[in-house]
């Protein structure tokens, strides 16, 4: 089933239309021919974006609104090329704010930057990724080495300056990625940044789903185990269109302390994931499907009443 929504509100005469199951299975499967246009389009996007970013950020400029705006544009185009559609719920966070999200894939960074651009705290391994690592470093990403606790603490103190300067900082407190169906334990240390800067924390829930089957978690997007960036991108370019559901929760006060913030954020994200999963049996709701036919019938009735 698919939940189609073209406007913020449905018309009074919306109809429930079941999506044919055979079409769901046919359109949901990965198809190699999708690579014929996605791979060239993504390559061209990289070929244009990275030289521009090198020219713009390579002059030692500070991260500002214009720099984040360029990154927001780049991320939005990349997601459209890969067939990932964003479905956002909840109030959009306003800077300064810390976002704490469950972590499924490197695509999480693209999605959150396309909605509300800011700086990120990422794992040290990402810094060595070709092209992506350099771009992330130029955008002010903080790379945490989980094997060096002291260096991580110093880095998180530096990250607090981002919040003090009135920007958005995004963390993934799990410290690793998951399959998107649940969340692991949250580390409390990253939340010390919000406590130090006295900034509110917004829980962010991320869930990748099949466009035609709301509520069913996608199995291609999770970047877990011994997966490689090149191999994951190759599979992703053949996948069917996907929906990334992003839910912004209500802000939490830094006065809770880092440990309580970690527990409460994990609880809220877990509850949000459960509500998304419960919404799997949604029937296609399309108020515009028969709009032309209804207009014709109304015109005929009006003509016959004269």
C-alpha positions in Angstrom: 0.0 0.0 0.0 1.1 3.6 -0.5 0.1 6.8 1.3 -0.1 9.5 -1.4 -0.3 13.0 -0.1 0.0 15.9 -2.5 -1.4 18.6 -0.2 -1.3 19.3 3.5 -5.0 18.5 3.9 -7.3 16.0 2.1 -10.5 16.8 0.4 -13.8 15.9 1.9 -14.4 13.2 -0.6 -11.0 11.4 -0.4 -11.3 7.7 -1.6 -9.5 4.7 -0.2 -7.8 2.9 -3.2 -5.9 -0.4 -2.6 -2.7 -0.5 -4.5 -2.4 -3.7 -6.6 -0.1 -6.2 -4.8 1.5 -7.4 -8.1 2.5 -3.9 -8.9 4.0 -3.4 -5.5 6.2 -6.5 -5.9 7.2 -5.5 -9.4 8.1 -1.9 -8.6 9.8 -2.6 -5.3 12.5 -4.8 -6.6 16.0 -3.5 -7.5 16.4 -3.1 -11.3 19.8 -2.8 -13.0 18.5 -0.5 -15.7 18.1 2.3 -13.1 21.9 2.5 -13.0 21.8 3.7 -16.7 20.8 7.2 -15.6 21.6 7.3 -11.9 25.3 6.5 -12.2 26.0 9.1 -14.9 23.9 11.7 -13.1 25.6 11.1 -9.7 29.0 11.2 -11.4 28.2 14.5 -13.1 26.9 15.9 -9.8 30.1 15.0 -8.1 32.2 16.3 -10.9 30.5 19.7 -10.6 30.0 19.9 -6.9 33.5 18.9 -5.6 35.5 21.4 -7.7 33.1 24.1 -6.6 33.4 23.2 -3.0 37.2 23.1 -3.3 37.2 26.6 -4.8 34.7 27.9 -2.2 35.9 26.3 1.0 39.6 26.0 0.0 40.2 29.7 0.7 40.0 29.4 4.4 36.6 30.8 4.7 34.6 30.2 7.9 31.5 28.1 7.9 28.6 30.5 7.4 25.0 30.5 6.1 26.2 30.7 2.5 28.5 27.7 2.9 25.8 25.6 4.5 23.3 26.7 1.8 25.6 25.3 -0.9 25.8 22.0 1.0 22.1 21.9 1.5 21.6 22.3 -2.3 24.2 19.5 -3.0 22.6 17.1 -0.6 19.1 17.7 -1.9 20.1 17.0 -5.5 22.1 13.9 -4.5 19.0 12.4 -2.7 16.8 13.1 -5.8 19.3 11.3 -8.0 19.2 8.3 -5.8 15.4 8.2 -5.7 15.1 9.0 -2.0 12.1 11.1 -1.0 11.9 12.9 2.3 8.8 12.8 4.4 9.2 15.2 7.3 7.0 15.4 10.4 7.3 17.6 13.5 8.4 21.2 14.0 11.6 22.1 12.2 14.4 22.9 14.7 15.7 26.5 14.7 19.3 27.3 15.5 21.0 27.2 17.9 20.0 23.6 18.5 21.5 20.1 18.9 20.0 17.3 16.9 20.4 13.7 18.2 19.4 11.1 15.6 19.5 7.3 15.3 22.1 6.3 12.7 21.3 4.0 9.7 23.5 5.2 6.9 25.8 8.0 5.7 22.7 9.0 3.8 21.4 10.3 7.1 23.9 13.2 6.9 22.6 14.1 3.4 19.0 14.1 4.5 19.4 16.2 7.6 21.6 18.7 5.8 19.0 18.9 3.0 16.4 19.9 5.6 18.2 22.0 8.2 22.0 22.4 7.3 24.5 22.4 10.2 27.7 20.8 11.3 28.0 17.1 12.2 29.9 14.9 14.7 31.0 11.8 12.8 33.2 8.8 13.3 36.9 9.1 12.5 36.7 6.4 9.7 34.6 8.7 7.6 37.5 11.2 7.3 39.4 8.8 5.1 36.6 8.3 2.6 37.6 9.5 -0.9 36.1 12.9 -1.8 33.3 12.6 0.9 35.8 12.8 3.7 37.5 16.0 2.4 34.2 17.7 1.7 33.0 16.8 5.3 36.2 18.2 6.8 35.8 21.5 4.8 32.3 21.8 6.1 33.4 21.7 9.7 32.6 18.1 10.6 34.1 16.9 13.9 35.6 13.5 13.6 35.6 11.4 16.8 38.1 8.7 17.4 36.3 6.3 19.7 39.6 4.7 20.7 40.9 8.0 22.2 38.6 9.1 25.0 40.6 12.3 25.9 40.8 13.5 22.3 37.1 12.9 21.9 36.4 15.0 25.0 38.5 17.9 23.7 36.8 17.7 20.3 33.3 17.7 21.9 34.2 20.9 23.8 35.2 22.5 20.6 31.9 21.4 19.0 30.1 23.3 21.8 31.3 26.5 20.1 29.1 25.7 17.1 26.1 26.0 19.4 27.3 29.1 21.1 27.7 30.8 17.7 24.1 30.1 16.9 24.3 27.1 14.5 22.9 23.6 14.4 25.1 20.6 15.5 24.0 17.1 14.7 25.2 14.0 16.6 24.5 10.2 16.3 24.8 9.1 19.9 24.7 5.4 19.0 28.3 5.7 17.8 27.5 3.2 15.0 24.8 2.3 12.5 21.9 0.0 12.8 19.3 -1.6 10.5 16.8 1.1 11.2 14.2 -1.1 13.0 15.4 -0.2 16.5 18.1 1.8 18.3 21.1 0.7 20.4 22.3 2.3 23.6 23.1 6.0 23.4 26.4 7.3 24.7 26.0 10.1 27.2 29.3 11.9 26.3 28.1 13.7 23.2 25.2 15.3 25.1 27.7 17.1 27.3 28.2 19.5 24.4 24.6 20.7 24.7 24.8 20.9 28.5 28.0 23.0 28.2 26.5 25.3 25.6 23.1 25.3 27.4 21.3 24.4 24.2 18.1 22.4 23.7 18.3 18.9 22.2 15.9 17.7 19.6 15.4 13.9 19.1 15.3 13.0 15.4 13.9 9.7 14.2 15.1 8.3 10.8 13.4 5.4 9.0 14.0 4.3 5.4 10.9 2.7 3.8 9.7 1.3 0.5 7.6 4.0 -1.2 4.9 1.5 -2.0 4.8 -0.1 1.4 4.7 2.5 4.2 5.9 1.2 7.6 8.1 -1.6 6.0 11.8 -0.8 6.7 14.1 -0.8 3.7 17.0 -3.3 3.6 19.3 -1.6 1.1 19.9 1.8 2.8 21.3 0.5 6.1 25.1 0.8 6.0 26.2 -1.9 8.5 28.7 -4.6 9.0 31.7 -4.9 6.7 29.9 -2.9 3.9 32.0 -0.6 1.7 31.0 2.8 0.4 31.5 1.8 -3.3 29.5 -1.5 -2.9 26.7 0.2 -1.0 26.4 3.0 -3.6 26.4 0.4 -6.4 23.4 -1.4 -4.9 21.6 1.8 -4.1 21.7 3.0 -7.7 19.6 0.0 -8.7 17.1 0.2 -5.9 13.4 1.2 -6.3 12.4 4.7 -5.1 12.6 5.0 -1.3 11.0 7.2 1.4 13.0 8.5 4.3 10.7 9.4 7.1 12.2 12.1 9.4 10.4 13.0 12.6 11.6 15.9 14.7 10.5 15.6 18.3 10.0 18.2 21.0 13.2 19.8 22.3 14.6 18.6 25.6 16.2 20.9 28.2 20.0 20.7 28.8 19.2 21.0 32.5 18.4 17.3 32.4 22.0 16.5 32.3 23.9 14.4 29.7 22.9 10.9 31.1 19.2 11.7 31.4 19.3 13.4 27.9 20.8 10.2 26.4 18.1 8.0 28.1 15.2 10.2 27.2 16.3 10.8 23.6 16.7 7.0 23.1 13.3 6.4 24.5 11.6 9.0 22.3 13.3 7.8 19.2 12.4 4.1 19.9 8.7 5.1 20.5 8.7 7.0 17.2 10.1 4.1 15.3 7.4 1.8 16.8 4.7 4.3 15.7 6.1 4.3 12.2 6.1 0.5 12.0 2.5 0.4 13.2 1.5 2.6 10.2 2.4 -0.2 7.8 -1.3 -1.1 6.9 -2.1 2.3 5.3 -4.4 2.2 2.3 -3.7 4.5 -0.7 -5.6 7.7 0.0 -5.8 9.8 -3.1 -8.4 12.7 -3.2 -7.3 13.8 -6.7 -7.5 10.5 -8.6 -11.0 11.2 -9.9 -11.0 14.9 -9.8 -11.5 15.3 -13.6 -14.4 12.8 -13.7 -16.1 14.5 -10.7 -15.8 17.9 -12.3 -17.4 16.5 -15.5 -20.3 15.0 -13.5 -20.9 18.2 -11.6 -21.0 20.2 -14.9 -23.6 17.7 -16.3 -25.8 18.0 -13.2 -25.6 21.7 -13.3 -26.6 21.8 -17.0 -29.5 19.4 -16.5 -30.9 21.4 -13.6 -31.4 24.6 -15.8 
